[in-house]
Amino acid sequence: MELARLVGEISVEIGRQVGLLIERTGYVTHLIVGNDHSIEIPHLDRYRVAHSRLRGLRLFHTHLKEHPLNQEDLMDLVLNRFDSITAACVGSDGIPKFFFSAFINPDPDAKEPWILSPKQYPGQLKYGYLEQVEALESEFTKKTSNLKESQKENRAFLVGVYDVRKMKRSPEHSMAELKELCRTAGIHVVDTYIQKRDPDPKTVVGKGKLQEIILTSVHKDIEHLIFDLELTPSQAKKISDASDLKIIDRTQLILDIFSKNAKSRDGKLQVELAQLKYLKNRLSELDDNMSRLTGGIGGRGPGETKLEIGNRRVEEKITRLENELKDLKRRRELNRKARSRNEIPIVGIVGYTNAGKSTLLNALTNSTVIAEDKLFATLDPTTRRIRFPEEREIIISDTVGFIHDLPPDLSQAFKATLEELGDADLLLHVVDSTNQNYAEQMEAVDTILNSLQLNEIPRMVVFNKADGLDEETRLSFEKNEVLLVSAVTREGLSHLLDLIEDELWKKKDQNPNLVSITNS
């Protein structure tokens, strides 16, 4: 009470709110002077917060009017993970009339992330604060210990903002795909939010909703805020300024998956090139000292900023990578010419990511290409041979999977790989028959193939994963006379090989001038 009275008298004398940050030992670490209605919490980076622990600091501040804790006070409590927050409503003489306090709610599923204490008068104050905080921390520990190990790290809140007038698929389908991308990247999805409107040009979801999402994220020990769109540099900076969470957009997430899965030199160079092009316009976010001017021999040159140096180095690296990729492209062209001279037909496997393309390649050729139930498990093109009777051979090639709204930089980078499809005599469009949105995925694949000018190549649609269909769905597919196969059980593969042989040779043998039509 002595400290509260002293702070209250100072607050009334200067007409401003005054706050103290106090350690559990009673040591005052910060004295904060605000305005007549609020205070601003300083940056507390050196006071680290362990996972599912409180900060070890409590905030005490004055209210010049008889108002309870407001939304800003409660947000400071949760975002900074304070042990508690207390506001002393002081009279005209500076003596505290009563106190309002709040603690963080240890239940992550609670409606409100805080617990409000009833108004207390000076005579009602009790000792035993430390025991209360330690009991609260033990509740946090219990909640965390109940989680699986995979759920304790890389926890994410997914945010999707969709203009339904411009979308070709439903927001729910797009969010489901983002969840699959997170699963592939090893990220545990804790919560999601979908908004059907034009994205806000500053914060995507609007300032008020962003604060709610950040509060929920901090309360549930979430580390990542992932947006189902590509953020502009200004949006990313605005959201980063409002939170200590790691902000990731859809493009970053796909780039991260690609960088983990790329194995060949070609694939690694393409991913690195796409990452640099994405980073190029976002360098201003990475350094607080970009505006400092310096010079020197062999250094930056007079008046050149760190930002300009960063941009120049990125440009130089982009140019070097593009030259290396051109060299690799020339080698691929030589290999393709050699195959053309041998007159060996080429069959390219295309399709949406995770449709089972690599598994189908393994089943057809008895290979051991990496095949997982994840998006973009295969990035590097894989080529194998299949021998038919009558000394006939084909080359069958697996390619990177397609996806809705593939980031432009990635699309451009992987065109070098996908251009090999231009020499294909037949494309096998593999479709995941168990996916409810297979029609949308087929449309996305067709759009990408058309953009690559591959729509003239004969195409055979193959509905994979027949082993995962229920009886009713299977009958529906069979009624429409689609080509059903299972790369896992090898169902329908013999028939598929017969159709490939028929498409590549028998029709041409009967009429060499006959041009095959697209079977889609």
Secondary structure by P-SEA (a helix, b strand, c coil): caaaaaaaaaaaaacbbbbbbbcccccccbbbbbccccccccccccccccccccccbbbbbbbcccccccaaaaaaaaaacccbbbbbbccccccccbbbbbbccccccccccbbbbccccccccccaaaaaaaaaaaaaaaaaaacccccccbbbbbbbbbccccccccaaaaaaaaaaaaaaacccccbbbbbcccccccccccaaaaaaaaaaaaaacccbbbbcccccaaaaaaaaaacccccccaaaaaaaaaaaccccaaaaaaaaaaaaaaaccccccccccccccccccccccccccaaaaaaaaaaaaaaaaaaaaaaaaaaaaaaaaaaaaabbbbbbbbbccccaaaaaaaaaccccccccccccccccccccccccccbbbbbbbbbbbbbccccaaaaaaaccccccccccccccccccccccaaaaaaaaaaaaaaaacccccbbbbbbcccccccaaaaaaaaaaccbbbbcccccaaaaaaaaaaaaccccccccccccccccc
